[in-house]
Amino acid sequence: METICIPSSVETIGNSAFEDCNQLTSVLIEPASKLKRVSPSAFHGCNKIRIVEYPASVKCESDEDISKDQDQEEDMDENEDQDQDENEDEDEGEDEKKR
């Protein structure tokens, strides 16, 4: 594969998406693309790429940015779990008072 065309519906190109595609020389992104994020390792090992044109809306992130995002998502998940546990404890306490 020498050329790939990223459909306009794609919003993110993640880690290692095209890693080591040795024959890849160009990446085309469809007009009116919804692409917003491209991982820095998305094209790792694609040494023949000569043409990549990103829309202005695309954020090419560093590995550090991505790990911060993942940490924030994990923190949010943990907070949701804690909130659910607290709500369950409150519900149990109310049930006991009614008896």
Secondary structure, 3 states (H helix, E strand, C coil): CCEEEECCCCCEECCCCCCCCCCCCEEEECCCCCCCEECCCCCCCCCCCCEECCCCCCEECCHHHHHHHHHHHHHHHHHHHHHHHHHHHHHHHHHHHHC
